[in-house]
């Protein structure tokens, strides 16, 4: 019903629900009796900041969309030479790269390719293209991690999809550990770690991959 009234899809609602749950965990007061810490959190400001970033992101995608031919339009008639729009897109990507190089690189690759091959993208939606590129990049990281540490890719994908930065133990982590194959890892790795260190290294590497390569792709 929400989707019928407002411009939200199920994936976006789940995304914000996840942020909401993470916020609850982060600001939940001490469950034990006694005076708790004073929280100086401006909720209105934080929500406005998230909203502003989202508007900026979607606005830039809208500008890029204008460079994609649609229907029977001749590409030459599209605002290809709209220097103001192009400059704004480039400036946004440049600024984004300072805080989120992963997402900025993805957006720049799409933006550059649209300029080089506009017909390749005729009638396509930029937002969907960005989602597809993000999903593909995430799948590649998951597959690479699975091959490196010899854990089941499907179970790893579940852990990645449900990863919560505030939790020490992730959903599906025990199941992932049960799929690990240290023997195969040792036989196919040039400098394998010891069996005692193996799972700790897996977990540390998982956290590193999420923080550096996966979570940045989900920021909008």
C-alpha positions as CSV (number, residue, x, y, z in Angstrom):
1,X,0.0,0.0,0.0
2,X,2.9,2.4,0.8
3,X,4.3,1.8,-2.7
4,X,1.0,2.8,-4.2
5,X,0.9,6.1,-2.4
6,X,4.5,7.1,-2.3
7,X,7.5,6.6,-4.6
8,X,9.1,3.8,-2.6
9,X,9.8,0.2,-3.7
10,X,10.2,-2.8,-1.4
11,X,14.0,-2.8,-1.6
12,X,14.2,0.9,-0.6
13,X,11.9,0.4,2.4
14,X,14.0,-2.5,3.6
15,X,17.1,-0.4,3.2
16,X,15.7,2.3,5.4
17,X,14.3,-0.2,7.9
18,X,17.9,-1.6,8.2
19,X,19.2,1.9,8.9
20,X,16.5,2.3,11.5
21,X,17.4,-0.9,13.3
22,X,21.1,-0.1,13.3
23,X,20.3,3.3,14.8
24,X,18.3,1.7,17.6
25,X,21.2,-0.6,18.4
26,X,23.6,2.3,18.4
27,X,21.6,4.6,20.7
28,X,19.9,2.1,22.9
29,X,20.6,3.0,26.6
30,X,22.3,0.8,29.1
31,X,19.8,-2.0,30.1
32,X,21.0,-2.1,33.7
33,X,19.7,0.1,36.5
34,X,21.4,3.3,37.3
35,X,22.0,6.6,35.5
36,X,22.7,6.1,31.8
37,X,24.9,8.2,29.5
38,X,23.6,11.4,28.1
39,X,23.0,11.2,24.4
40,X,23.5,14.4,22.4
41,X,22.0,13.2,19.2
42,X,20.1,15.6,16.9
43,X,17.8,13.1,15.2
44,X,16.2,15.7,13.0
45,X,19.5,16.8,11.7
46,X,20.7,13.3,11.0
47,X,17.5,12.4,9.1
48,X,17.7,15.7,7.2
49,X,21.3,14.9,6.3
50,X,20.4,11.4,5.0
51,X,17.4,12.9,3.1
52,X,19.7,15.6,1.5
53,X,22.3,13.1,0.4
54,X,19.6,10.9,-1.1
55,X,18.0,13.9,-3.0
56,X,21.5,14.9,-4.3
57,X,22.2,11.3,-5.5
58,X,18.8,11.0,-7.2
59,X,19.1,14.5,-8.7
60,X,22.5,13.6,-10.3
61,X,21.0,10.4,-11.7
62,X,18.2,12.4,-13.2
63,X,20.7,14.7,-14.9
64,X,22.6,11.7,-16.3
65,X,19.2,10.3,-17.5
66,X,18.8,13.3,-19.7
67,X,21.8,12.2,-21.7
68,X,20.3,8.8,-22.6
69,X,18.2,8.7,-25.8
70,X,14.7,7.4,-25.6
71,X,11.9,6.5,-27.9
72,X,12.4,7.9,-31.4
73,X,14.6,10.8,-30.2
74,X,17.7,11.4,-32.2
75,X,20.6,11.5,-29.8
76,X,21.9,14.7,-31.4
77,X,18.7,16.5,-30.3
78,X,19.3,15.5,-26.6
79,X,21.1,18.0,-24.3
80,X,24.4,16.3,-25.0
81,X,26.1,19.7,-25.1
82,X,24.4,20.9,-21.9
83,X,27.7,21.9,-20.2
84,X,26.0,23.1,-17.0
85,X,24.4,19.6,-16.4
86,X,27.6,17.8,-17.4
87,X,29.7,20.0,-15.1
88,X,27.3,19.4,-12.2
89,X,27.5,15.7,-12.7
90,X,31.3,15.8,-12.8
91,X,31.5,17.9,-9.8
92,X,29.2,15.6,-7.8
93,X,31.3,12.5,-8.8
94,X,34.5,14.3,-7.9
95,X,33.1,15.3,-4.4
96,X,31.7,11.8,-3.9
97,X,35.1,10.2,-4.6
98,X,36.5,12.0,-1.5
99,X,34.0,10.1,0.8
100,X,33.0,7.1,-1.2
101,X,35.5,6.2,-3.9
102,X,33.9,2.8,-4.6
103,X,30.5,4.3,-5.5
104,X,32.0,7.3,-7.3
105,X,34.1,5.0,-9.5
106,X,31.1,3.0,-10.4
107,X,29.1,6.1,-11.2
108,X,31.9,7.6,-13.3
109,X,32.3,4.4,-15.3
110,X,28.6,4.5,-16.2
111,X,28.7,8.2,-16.9
112,X,31.7,8.0,-19.2
113,X,30.3,5.0,-21.1
114,X,27.0,6.8,-21.7
115,X,29.0,9.6,-23.3
116,X,30.9,7.1,-25.5
117,X,28.0,4.7,-26.3
118,X,24.7,6.5,-25.9
119,X,22.8,4.1,-28.1
120,X,23.9,1.2,-25.9
121,X,21.7,2.7,-23.2
122,X,18.7,3.8,-25.2
123,X,15.4,3.6,-23.2
124,X,17.3,2.3,-20.1
125,X,16.9,3.7,-16.6
126,X,20.0,5.1,-14.9
127,X,18.9,4.2,-11.4
128,X,18.4,0.6,-12.4
129,X,21.7,0.6,-14.2
130,X,23.5,1.8,-11.0
131,X,21.7,-0.8,-8.9
132,X,22.8,-3.5,-11.4
133,X,26.4,-2.3,-11.4
134,X,26.4,-2.3,-7.6
135,X,24.9,-5.7,-7.3
136,X,27.4,-7.1,-9.9
137,X,30.3,-5.6,-8.0
138,X,29.0,-7.1,-4.7
139,X,28.6,-10.5,-6.3
140,X,32.1,-10.4,-7.7
141,X,33.5,-9.6,-4.2
142,X,31.5,-12.4,-2.7
143,X,32.7,-14.9,-5.3
144,X,36.3,-13.8,-4.9
145,X,36.0,-14.1,-1.1
146,X,34.5,-17.6,-1.4
147,X,37.2,-18.8,-3.7
148,X,40.0,-17.3,-1.5
149,X,38.8,-18.8,1.8
150,X,36.9,-21.9,0.6
151,X,33.5,-21.1,2.2
152,X,30.2,-21.7,0.5
153,X,29.3,-18.8,-1.8
154,X,25.5,-19.0,-1.2
155,X,25.8,-18.9,2.6
156,X,28.4,-16.1,2.3
157,X,26.0,-14.1,0.2
158,X,23.4,-14.5,2.9
159,X,25.8,-13.2,5.6
160,X,26.8,-10.3,3.3
161,X,23.1,-9.4,2.6
162,X,22.3,-9.3,6.3
163,X,25.5,-7.8,7.6
164,X,25.1,-5.4,10.5
165,X,28.1,-3.2,11.3
166,X,26.9,-2.9,14.9
167,X,27.0,-6.7,15.6
168,X,30.0,-8.7,16.6
169,X,28.4,-11.9,15.3
170,X,26.5,-11.8,12.0
171,X,23.4,-13.6,11.0
172,X,24.4,-16.8,9.3
173,X,27.9,-16.7,10.6
174,X,27.8,-20.1,12.3
175,X,26.4,-21.6,9.2
176,X,29.1,-20.0,7.1
177,X,31.8,-21.4,9.4
178,X,30.3,-24.9,9.0
179,X,30.8,-24.7,5.2
180,X,34.5,-23.7,5.5
181,X,36.9,-26.2,4.1
182,X,40.3,-25.6,5.7
183,X,41.9,-28.7,4.0
184,X,41.1,-27.4,0.5
185,X,42.2,-23.9,1.5
186,X,45.5,-25.2,2.8
187,X,46.2,-27.3,-0.3
188,X,45.3,-24.5,-2.7
189,X,46.8,-21.4,-1.0
190,X,50.4,-20.4,-1.5
191,X,51.0,-19.2,2.1
192,X,48.0,-20.6,4.2
193,X,47.5,-19.5,7.8
194,X,47.4,-22.2,10.5
195,X,44.1,-24.0,11.2
196,X,44.0,-22.2,14.6
197,X,44.2,-18.8,12.9
198,X,42.1,-19.7,9.9
199,X,38.6,-18.7,11.0
200,X,39.8,-15.5,12.8
201,X,41.4,-14.5,9.5
202,X,38.2,-15.3,7.6
203,X,36.2,-13.1,10.0
204,X,38.7,-10.2,9.9
205,X,38.8,-10.4,6.1
206,X,35.0,-10.4,5.9
207,X,34.7,-7.3,8.1
208,X,37.4,-5.6,5.9
209,X,35.6,-6.5,2.7
210,X,32.2,-5.2,4.0
211,X,33.6,-1.9,5.2
212,X,35.8,-1.2,2.3
213,X,34.0,-2.7,-0.7
214,X,30.4,-3.7,0.0
215,X,28.8,-1.2,2.4
216,X,30.0,1.8,0.4
217,X,28.0,0.5,-2.6
218,X,24.9,0.6,-0.5
219,X,25.3,4.2,0.5
220,X,22.9,6.6,-1.3
